[in-house]
Amino acid sequence: MQLTEIAMILDARFLVGKEFASKEVFKVGSSDLMSDILAADSDGSLILTGLATQQIVRTASVAGVTAIILIRGKVPSQEVIDLAREENLPLLTTSLSMFVSSGRLYKHELTGLDGRR
């Protein structure tokens, strides 16, 4: 599913990286613990998180994550936005909770990081 479709499903807006809206995403990880993202097969995935620090951008970059969506309407500092821009990593925000965001994406056939539905 393209990132632009995911943004519509989650009523999310791009903070940076809208030029990558056509990127494909097939699996989703939902976590505030970056060790969970690093321990999983996160390459090509979308991460839903409430963590709005540079740590999420750095972790996503190392893990090969396609995009990050911040939940509960979080907006990170300009430093985080700038780092995401430097890493060519789309960063979005949604007012939805992690539970609702995950459920909506599951309903649209995306799997978890382990590939299971």
Backbone as JSON Lines, residues from 0, in Angstrom:
{"i":0,"aa":"M","n":[0.84,-1.17,0.0],"ca":[0.0,0.0,0.0],"c":[0.9,1.24,0.0]}
{"i":1,"aa":"Q","n":[0.53,2.23,-0.78],"ca":[1.33,3.44,-0.84],"c":[1.15,4.28,0.41]}
{"i":2,"aa":"L","n":[2.2,4.98,0.76],"ca":[2.2,5.83,1.94],"c":[1.07,6.87,1.89]}
{"i":3,"aa":"T","n":[0.77,7.36,0.72],"ca":[-0.31,8.34,0.59],"c":[-1.66,7.74,0.99]}
{"i":4,"aa":"E","n":[-1.88,6.45,0.67],"ca":[-3.11,5.77,1.07],"c":[-3.16,5.59,2.58]}
{"i":5,"aa":"I","n":[-2.03,5.25,3.16],"ca":[-1.95,5.09,4.61],"c":[-2.27,6.42,5.3]}
{"i":6,"aa":"A","n":[-1.73,7.49,4.77],"ca":[-2.0,8.82,5.34],"c":[-3.5,9.11,5.31]}
{"i":7,"aa":"M","n":[-4.17,8.73,4.24],"ca":[-5.61,8.96,4.16],"c":[-6.37,8.1,5.17]}
{"i":8,"aa":"I","n":[-5.99,6.86,5.3],"ca":[-6.65,5.94,6.24],"c":[-6.53,6.44,7.67]}
{"i":9,"aa":"L","n":[-5.37,7.01,8.0],"ca":[-5.11,7.46,9.37],"c":[-5.36,8.96,9.57]}
{"i":10,"aa":"D","n":[-5.88,9.62,8.56],"ca":[-6.06,11.08,8.65],"c":[-4.77,11.74,9.11]}
{"i":11,"aa":"A","n":[-3.68,11.29,8.53],"ca":[-2.34,11.78,8.91],"c":[-1.89,12.87,7.94]}
{"i":12,"aa":"R","n":[-1.01,13.72,8.45],"ca":[-0.43,14.74,7.59],"c":[1.08,14.61,7.61]}
{"i":13,"aa":"F","n":[1.67,14.92,6.47],"ca":[3.11,14.86,6.33],"c":[3.75,16.06,7.02]}
{"i":14,"aa":"L","n":[4.75,15.8,7.84],"ca":[5.58,16.86,8.42],"c":[6.79,17.09,7.54]}
{"i":15,"aa":"V","n":[7.24,16.01,6.93],"ca":[8.37,16.04,5.99],"c":[8.28,14.79,5.13]}
{"i":16,"aa":"G","n":[8.79,14.89,3.9],"ca":[8.88,13.71,3.05],"c":[7.68,13.44,2.16]}
{"i":17,"aa":"K","n":[6.86,14.44,1.92],"ca":[5.69,14.21,1.07],"c":[6.09,13.77,-0.33]}
{"i":18,"aa":"E","n":[7.3,14.11,-0.74],"ca":[7.78,13.69,-2.06],"c":[7.95,12.17,-2.15]}
{"i":19,"aa":"F","n":[7.89,11.48,-1.0],"ca":[8.01,10.02,-0.96],"c":[6.65,9.35,-0.76]}
{"i":20,"aa":"A","n":[5.57,10.07,-0.99],"ca":[4.21,9.58,-0.72],"c":[3.86,8.33,-1.52]}
{"i":21,"aa":"S","n":[4.55,8.08,-2.61],"ca":[4.24,6.9,-3.42],"c":[5.01,5.65,-2.98]}
{"i":22,"aa":"K","n":[5.83,5.77,-1.96],"ca":[6.57,4.6,-1.45],"c":[5.58,3.54,-0.97]}
{"i":23,"aa":"E","n":[5.95,2.28,-1.21],"ca":[5.1,1.15,-0.8],"c":[5.46,0.67,0.6]}
{"i":24,"aa":"V","n":[4.43,0.32,1.35],"ca":[4.58,-0.23,2.7],"c":[3.76,-1.51,2.76]}
{"i":25,"aa":"F","n":[4.32,-2.57,3.33],"ca":[3.62,-3.85,3.41],"c":[3.43,-4.35,4.84]}
{"i":26,"aa":"K","n":[4.17,-3.76,5.77],"ca":[4.06,-4.2,7.15],"c":[4.22,-3.02,8.09]}
{"i":27,"aa":"V","n":[3.72,-3.2,9.3],"ca":[3.67,-2.1,10.27],"c":[4.14,-2.58,11.63]}
{"i":28,"aa":"G","n":[4.95,-1.74,12.28],"ca":[5.33,-1.98,13.66],"c":[4.77,-0.86,14.52]}
{"i":29,"aa":"S","n":[4.22,-1.22,15.67],"ca":[3.66,-0.22,16.59],"c":[4.38,-0.35,17.92]}
{"i":30,"aa":"S","n":[5.22,0.63,18.24],"ca":[5.99,0.52,19.47],"c":[6.6,1.85,19.87]}
{"i":31,"aa":"D","n":[6.77,2.03,21.16],"ca":[7.54,3.14,21.7],"c":[8.92,2.66,22.14]}
{"i":32,"aa":"L","n":[9.15,1.37,22.04],"ca":[10.45,0.79,22.4],"c":[11.25,0.53,21.13]}
{"i":33,"aa":"M","n":[12.29,1.28,20.94],"ca":[13.07,1.15,19.72],"c":[13.79,-0.19,19.63]}
{"i":34,"aa":"S","n":[14.01,-0.83,20.75],"ca":[14.62,-2.16,20.72],"c":[13.69,-3.16,20.02]}
{"i":35,"aa":"D","n":[12.36,-2.96,20.13],"ca":[11.42,-3.83,19.42],"c":[11.57,-3.66,17.9]}
{"i":36,"aa":"I","n":[11.78,-2.44,17.47],"ca":[11.92,-2.16,16.04],"c":[13.24,-2.74,15.53]}
{"i":37,"aa":"L","n":[14.29,-2.6,16.3],"ca":[15.6,-3.12,15.89],"c":[15.64,-4.64,15.91]}
{"i":38,"aa":"A","n":[14.87,-5.27,16.79],"ca":[14.89,-6.72,16.91],"c":[14.05,-7.41,15.83]}
{"i":39,"aa":"A","n":[13.18,-6.67,15.16],"ca":[12.29,-7.24,14.15],"c":[12.84,-6.99,12.74]}
{"i":40,"aa":"D","n":[12.19,-7.63,11.79],"ca":[12.52,-7.38,10.38],"c":[11.75,-6.13,9.95]}
{"i":41,"aa":"S","n":[12.35,-4.98,10.17],"ca":[11.67,-3.7,9.95],"c":[11.93,-3.1,8.58]}
{"i":42,"aa":"D","n":[12.74,-3.74,7.79],"ca":[13.09,-3.19,6.48],"c":[11.83,-3.0,5.64]}
{"i":43,"aa":"G","n":[11.62,-1.78,5.14],"ca":[10.47,-1.49,4.3],"c":[9.17,-1.3,5.04]}
{"i":44,"aa":"S","n":[9.23,-1.15,6.35],"ca":[8.01,-1.05,7.15],"c":[7.64,0.38,7.5]}
{"i":45,"aa":"L","n":[6.48,0.5,8.09],"ca":[6.0,1.74,8.66],"c":[6.03,1.57,10.17]}
{"i":46,"aa":"I","n":[6.45,2.6,10.88],"ca":[6.46,2.54,12.35],"c":[5.46,3.54,12.89]}
{"i":47,"aa":"L","n":[4.57,3.06,13.75],"ca":[3.66,3.91,14.52],"c":[4.26,4.05,15.91]}
{"i":48,"aa":"T","n":[4.4,5.28,16.38],"ca":[5.02,5.48,17.69],"c":[4.57,6.79,18.32]}
{"i":49,"aa":"G","n":[4.65,6.83,19.63],"ca":[4.42,8.07,20.37],"c":[5.73,8.75,20.71]}
{"i":50,"aa":"L","n":[6.83,8.13,20.34],"ca":[8.15,8.68,20.61],"c":[8.48,9.74,19.57]}
{"i":51,"aa":"A","n":[8.62,10.98,20.0],"ca":[8.83,12.09,19.07],"c":[10.21,12.72,19.26]}
{"i":52,"aa":"T","n":[11.22,11.86,19.32],"ca":[12.59,12.32,19.54],"c":[13.48,11.9,18.36]}
{"i":53,"aa":"Q","n":[14.71,12.38,18.37],"ca":[15.66,11.99,17.33],"c":[15.91,10.49,17.33]}
{"i":54,"aa":"Q","n":[15.71,9.85,18.48],"ca":[15.95,8.41,18.59],"c":[15.11,7.62,17.58]}
{"i":55,"aa":"I","n":[13.86,8.0,17.36],"ca":[13.03,7.26,16.42],"c":[13.56,7.4,14.99]}
{"i":56,"aa":"V","n":[14.03,8.58,14.64],"ca":[14.56,8.79,13.28],"c":[15.84,7.99,13.1]}
{"i":57,"aa":"R","n":[16.71,8.03,14.08],"ca":[17.97,7.28,13.98],"c":[17.72,5.77,13.92]}
{"i":58,"aa":"T","n":[16.81,5.29,14.75],"ca":[16.47,3.87,14.75],"c":[15.85,3.46,13.42]}
{"i":59,"aa":"A","n":[14.92,4.26,12.93],"ca":[14.27,3.96,11.65],"c":[15.27,3.91,10.52]}
{"i":60,"aa":"S","n":[16.22,4.81,10.54],"ca":[17.23,4.86,9.49],"c":[18.1,3.6,9.51]}
{"i":61,"aa":"V","n":[18.52,3.18,10.69],"ca":[19.35,1.98,10.83],"c":[18.57,0.72,10.44]}
{"i":62,"aa":"A","n":[17.28,0.68,10.8],"ca":[16.46,-0.52,10.58],"c":[15.87,-0.6,9.17]}
{"i":63,"aa":"G","n":[16.06,0.44,8.35],"ca":[15.53,0.4,7.0],"c":[14.04,0.68,6.9]}
{"i":64,"aa":"V","n":[13.51,1.39,7.87],"ca":[12.1,1.73,7.91],"c":[11.76,2.71,6.78]}
{"i":65,"aa":"T","n":[10.59,2.55,6.19],"ca":[10.16,3.4,5.08],"c":[9.6,4.73,5.55]}
{"i":66,"aa":"A","n":[8.86,4.73,6.68],"ca":[8.23,5.96,7.17],"c":[7.88,5.81,8.64]}
{"i":67,"aa":"I","n":[7.69,6.96,9.28],"ca":[7.31,7.03,10.7],"c":[6.02,7.83,10.78]}
{"i":68,"aa":"I","n":[5.07,7.32,11.57],"ca":[3.87,8.1,11.87],"c":[3.78,8.25,13.38]}
{"i":69,"aa":"L","n":[3.76,9.5,13.81],"ca":[3.61,9.81,15.23],"c":[2.12,9.82,15.56]}
{"i":70,"aa":"I","n":[1.77,9.21,16.67],"ca":[0.38,9.07,17.08],"c":[-0.04,10.14,18.08]}
{"i":71,"aa":"R","n":[-1.32,10.18,18.37],"ca":[-1.91,11.09,19.37],"c":[-1.57,12.56,19.1]}
{"i":72,"aa":"G","n":[-1.43,12.93,17.82],"ca":[-1.23,14.32,17.45],"c":[0.12,14.9,17.82]}
{"i":73,"aa":"K","n":[1.06,14.04,18.1],"ca":[2.39,14.54,18.48],"c":[3.08,15.23,17.3]}
{"i":74,"aa":"V","n":[3.73,16.33,17.62],"ca":[4.54,17.05,16.64],"c":[5.93,17.19,17.26]}
{"i":75,"aa":"P","n":[6.94,16.68,16.58],"ca":[8.29,16.7,17.15],"c":[8.93,18.09,17.03]}
{"i":76,"aa":"S","n":[10.06,18.22,17.64],"ca":[10.83,19.46,17.55],"c":[11.36,19.64,16.12]}
{"i":77,"aa":"Q","n":[11.77,20.84,15.82],"ca":[12.33,21.13,14.51],"c":[13.57,20.29,14.25]}
{"i":78,"aa":"E","n":[14.34,19.98,15.29],"ca":[15.54,19.16,15.13],"c":[15.19,17.77,14.62]}
{"i":79,"aa":"V","n":[14.1,17.21,15.12],"ca":[13.67,15.88,14.68],"c":[13.2,15.94,13.23]}
{"i":80,"aa":"I","n":[12.44,16.96,12.89],"ca":[11.97,17.14,11.52],"c":[13.15,17.31,10.57]}
{"i":81,"aa":"D","n":[14.13,18.11,10.97],"ca":[15.32,18.32,10.13],"c":[16.1,17.03,9.94]}
{"i":82,"aa":"L","n":[16.22,16.22,10.99],"ca":[16.93,14.95,10.88],"c":[16.2,14.0,9.93]}
{"i":83,"aa":"A","n":[14.88,13.95,10.04],"ca":[14.1,13.11,9.12],"c":[14.3,13.56,7.68]}
{"i":84,"aa":"R","n":[14.34,14.86,7.47],"ca":[14.58,15.4,6.13],"c":[15.96,14.97,5.62]}
{"i":85,"aa":"E","n":[16.97,15.09,6.48],"ca":[18.34,14.69,6.1],"c":[18.41,13.21,5.74]}
{"i":86,"aa":"E","n":[17.63,12.39,6.44],"ca":[17.63,10.94,6.22],"c":[16.67,10.51,5.1]}
{"i":87,"aa":"N","n":[16.0,11.5,4.47],"ca":[14.99,11.19,3.44],"c":[13.94,10.22,3.97]}
{"i":88,"aa":"L","n":[13.49,10.47,5.18],"ca":[12.55,9.6,5.87],"c":[11.23,10.34,6.09]}
{"i":89,"aa":"P","n":[10.16,9.9,5.43],"ca":[8.87,10.56,5.65],"c":[8.45,10.48,7.12]}
{"i":90,"aa":"L","n":[7.98,11.61,7.61],"ca":[7.54,11.73,8.99],"c":[6.15,12.35,8.96]}
{"i":91,"aa":"L","n":[5.19,11.63,9.54],"ca":[3.8,12.07,9.54],"c":[3.27,12.11,10.96]}
{"i":92,"aa":"T","n":[2.12,12.74,11.15],"ca":[1.46,12.74,12.44],"c":[-0.03,12.51,12.26]}
{"i":93,"aa":"T","n":[-0.63,11.78,13.19],"ca":[-2.06,11.52,13.21],"c":[-2.59,11.77,14.62]}
{"i":94,"aa":"S","n":[-3.83,12.19,14.72],"ca":[-4.43,12.41,16.04],"c":[-4.92,11.1,16.65]}
{"i":95,"aa":"L","n":[-4.92,10.03,15.89],"ca":[-5.42,8.74,16.37],"c":[-4.46,8.11,17.38]}
{"i":96,"aa":"S","n":[-5.0,7.21,18.19],"ca":[-4.17,6.46,19.14],"c":[-3.43,5.34,18.4]}
{"i":97,"aa":"M","n":[-2.5,4.71,19.08],"ca":[-1.76,3.59,18.49],"c":[-2.71,2.43,18.21]}
{"i":98,"aa":"F","n":[-3.63,2.18,19.13],"ca":[-4.58,1.08,18.98],"c":[-5.46,1.28,17.74]}
{"i":99,"aa":"V","n":[-6.06,2.45,17.62],"ca":[-6.94,2.73,16.48],"c":[-6.15,2.74,15.18]}
{"i":100,"aa":"S","n":[-4.97,3.35,15.17],"ca":[-4.14,3.38,13.97],"c":[-3.78,1.97,13.52]}
{"i":101,"aa":"S","n":[-3.35,1.15,14.46],"ca":[-2.99,-0.24,14.13],"c":[-4.19,-1.0,13.59]}
{"i":102,"aa":"G","n":[-5.33,-0.83,14.23],"ca":[-6.54,-1.51,13.79],"c":[-6.96,-1.12,12.39]}
{"i":103,"aa":"R","n":[-6.89,0.15,12.09],"ca":[-7.27,0.61,10.74],"c":[-6.34,0.02,9.68]}
{"i":104,"aa":"L","n":[-5.06,-0.03,9.98],"ca":[-4.11,-0.58,9.0],"c":[-4.25,-2.09,8.87]}
{"i":105,"aa":"Y","n":[-4.53,-2.76,9.96],"ca":[-4.77,-4.21,9.92],"c":[-5.99,-4.51,9.06]}
{"i":106,"aa":"K","n":[-7.02,-3.7,9.22],"ca":[-8.25,-3.86,8.44],"c":[-7.99,-3.73,6.95]}
{"i":107,"aa":"H","n":[-6.95,-2.97,6.59],"ca":[-6.6,-2.78,5.19],"c":[-5.49,-3.73,4.73]}
{"i":108,"aa":"E","n":[-5.38,-4.87,5.42],"ca":[-4.53,-5.98,4.97],"c":[-3.04,-5.81,5.21]}
{"i":109,"aa":"L","n":[-2.6,-4.82,5.96],"ca":[-1.18,-4.73,6.29],"c":[-0.89,-5.71,7.43]}
{"i":110,"aa":"T","n":[0.31,-6.25,7.43],"ca":[0.69,-7.21,8.47],"c":[1.58,-6.54,9.51]}
{"i":111,"aa":"G","n":[1.84,-7.28,10.57],"ca":[2.8,-6.84,11.57],"c":[4.22,-7.08,11.06]}
{"i":112,"aa":"L","n":[5.19,-6.68,11.83],"ca":[6.59,-6.83,11.41],"c":[6.97,-8.31,11.24]}
{"i":113,"aa":"D","n":[6.25,-9.2,11.9],"ca":[6.55,-10.62,11.77],"c":[5.86,-11.24,10.56]}
{"i":114,"aa":"G","n":[5.1,-10.43,9.81],"ca":[4.43,-10.93,8.61],"c":[3.1,-11.59,8.86]}
{"i":115,"aa":"R","n":[2.71,-11.71,10.11],"ca":[1.44,-12.38,10.43],"c":[0.28,-11.4,10.44]}
{"i":116,"aa":"R","n":[-0.89,-11.92,10.18],"ca":[-2.14,-11.16,10.26],"c":[-2.99,-11.67,11.39]}
